């Protein structure tokens, strides 16, 4: 279902009185990718957005590229856990090294 159909359904619900003006505005803003108007109990930032945008390779906690140290800081897990995860992925499927290299390339350094 595309955005136009969803907007049509929202407008229909609003016209029938199922949605209030405030609920309609919040749902429309959420659908269009914007933030809902702030009000009582309304959250203005999506959850975990700060963690994703704050992902940086570590300068201090690094063995090779600082990827595991950066992920550890963003997630709250110890860096040795992430090193173990990448090692197991490398040994089991071979994808750990590819994922690590891609993160090394695309994640900026702090």
C-alpha positions as CSV (number, residue, x, y, z in Angstrom):
1,X,0.0,0.0,0.0
2,X,1.5,3.4,-1.0
3,X,1.4,6.7,0.8
4,X,-1.5,8.1,-1.2
5,X,-3.7,5.2,-0.3
6,X,-2.8,5.5,3.4
7,X,-3.5,9.3,3.3
8,X,-6.8,8.6,1.7
9,X,-7.7,6.1,4.5
10,X,-6.6,8.6,7.1
11,X,-8.7,11.4,5.5
12,X,-11.7,9.1,5.3
13,X,-11.4,8.2,9.0
14,X,-11.0,11.9,9.9
15,X,-14.1,12.8,7.8
16,X,-16.2,10.1,9.5
17,X,-15.1,11.5,12.9
18,X,-13.1,8.4,14.0
19,X,-9.9,10.5,14.2
20,X,-9.7,13.8,15.9
21,X,-7.9,16.7,14.3
22,X,-4.8,16.1,16.5
23,X,-4.8,12.4,15.8
24,X,-5.1,13.0,12.1
25,X,-2.2,15.5,12.1
26,X,0.0,13.1,14.1
27,X,-0.8,10.1,11.8
28,X,-0.3,12.2,8.7
29,X,3.1,13.5,9.9
30,X,4.2,10.0,10.9
31,X,3.2,8.7,7.5
32,X,4.9,11.4,5.6
33,X,8.2,10.8,7.5
34,X,8.0,14.0,9.6
35,X,7.7,14.2,13.3
36,X,4.3,14.4,14.9
37,X,3.5,17.7,16.6
38,X,4.7,17.7,20.2
39,X,2.1,17.5,22.8
40,X,1.3,15.7,25.9
41,X,3.2,12.5,25.8
42,X,4.4,12.9,22.2
43,X,7.9,11.8,21.5
44,X,9.8,14.0,19.0
45,X,12.7,11.7,18.3
46,X,12.5,8.1,17.1
47,X,14.0,5.6,19.4
48,X,17.7,4.6,18.8
49,X,18.2,7.3,16.2
50,X,20.9,8.9,18.4
51,X,22.7,5.6,18.7
52,X,22.8,5.1,14.9
53,X,23.8,8.6,14.1
54,X,26.4,8.6,16.9
55,X,28.1,5.5,15.6
56,X,31.8,6.3,15.2
57,X,35.0,4.1,15.1
58,X,36.9,4.3,18.3
59,X,40.3,5.9,18.5
60,X,41.1,4.5,21.9
61,X,39.5,1.1,22.0
62,X,40.9,-0.4,18.9
63,X,42.8,-3.4,17.7
64,X,42.6,-3.0,13.9
65,X,40.1,-0.3,12.8
66,X,38.2,0.7,15.9
67,X,34.9,-0.7,14.6
68,X,34.3,-3.0,17.6
69,X,35.1,-0.3,20.1
70,X,32.7,2.1,18.3
71,X,29.9,-0.4,18.2
72,X,30.5,-1.2,21.9
73,X,30.2,2.4,22.8
74,X,27.0,2.8,20.8
75,X,25.3,-0.4,22.1
76,X,26.6,-0.6,25.7
77,X,28.2,-4.1,25.2
78,X,31.8,-4.6,25.9
79,X,34.1,-4.4,22.8
80,X,35.4,-8.0,23.4
81,X,31.9,-9.3,22.9
82,X,31.7,-7.6,19.5
83,X,35.2,-8.9,18.6
84,X,33.9,-12.4,19.5
85,X,30.8,-11.9,17.3
86,X,32.9,-10.8,14.3
87,X,35.3,-13.7,14.8
88,X,32.5,-16.3,15.0
89,X,30.8,-14.8,11.9
90,X,34.2,-15.0,10.1
91,X,34.8,-18.6,11.1
92,X,31.3,-19.8,10.5
93,X,30.2,-18.0,7.4
94,X,33.0,-15.9,6.3
95,X,30.8,-12.8,6.4
96,X,32.4,-11.3,9.5
97,X,35.4,-10.0,7.7
98,X,33.3,-8.5,4.9
99,X,31.0,-6.8,7.4
100,X,34.0,-5.5,9.4
101,X,35.7,-4.1,6.3
102,X,32.5,-2.4,5.2
103,X,32.0,-0.8,8.6
104,X,35.6,0.2,8.6
105,X,35.1,2.0,5.3
106,X,31.7,3.6,5.9
107,X,31.7,4.4,9.6
108,X,33.6,7.7,10.3
109,X,36.2,7.9,13.0
110,X,35.5,9.9,16.1
